[in-house]
Amino acid sequence: MRTVAAHPFGDPQTVEVARDADDPAVVHVTWKVGAADDLTLLGIHVGVLPEDRVMLDGAIQYDDGDAALVQQAPEVHSYLLDHVTVSAGGRDCPGEVAASGDLIADGADLVFTCAQPAATATVAVSTLTDLHPAYRTLATGPDGQHQVYGADAPTHEWSLGVTSTGSTNTTSTTSSTGSSAALQIGGVLGAVLLVAVAGTLVARQRRRATPTPNP
């Protein structure tokens, strides 16, 4: 057992928001805690670990077995589902903890099933900010989206790239890519034609400028 201090200014917790590869009505949120002492602090908060782990000076006694106890505890799963929520189309999406491994390295996979496929989803994250308002969560989403959650910014709307029919919206990308390629090809062909025409004109001018020898 070792003594450490909780540090909301240390390694931040992280969240990854992703659409399901097979079901466009399902949203995945993978949550990872920032550091081992934060994990112990969460375990104490939900009653999985004893309160005497917190010393008088505020330091926390962390044990190597804490991770296994916390990651599988139903109380922690309930905490995550209370502090990570998803809504789409003005309706809440019910969630469940589908998997929970090493909460530092692998995280917990929270799966939310919405009523229908949605192009956007509002994800709220307030984990650990109820323990200290300085905690932050670095979040990433589809197509390079990112957000920093905090006590002053607990919600964010994410684009999921899903059409109303439930398929991934690639039409506009394909169309624009095709148009761009066509324009580039057209530009190359146009340049070739201009060079050919210019060469012909230069050749004609040279023939006209060359004097005809007298017999």
Buried (B, 14 or more C-beta within 10 A) or exposed (E): EEEBEBBBEEBBBBBBBBBBEEEBBBBBBBBBBBBBBBBBBBBBBBEBBEEEBBEEEEBBBBBEEBBEBBBEBEBBBEBBBEBBBBBBBEEEBEBEBEEBBBBBEEBBBBBBBBEEBBBEBBBEBBBBBEBBEEBBBBBBBBEEBEBEBBBEEBEBEBBBBBBEEEEBBEEEEEEEEEEEEEEEEEEEEEEEEEEEEEEEEEEEEEEEEEEEEEE
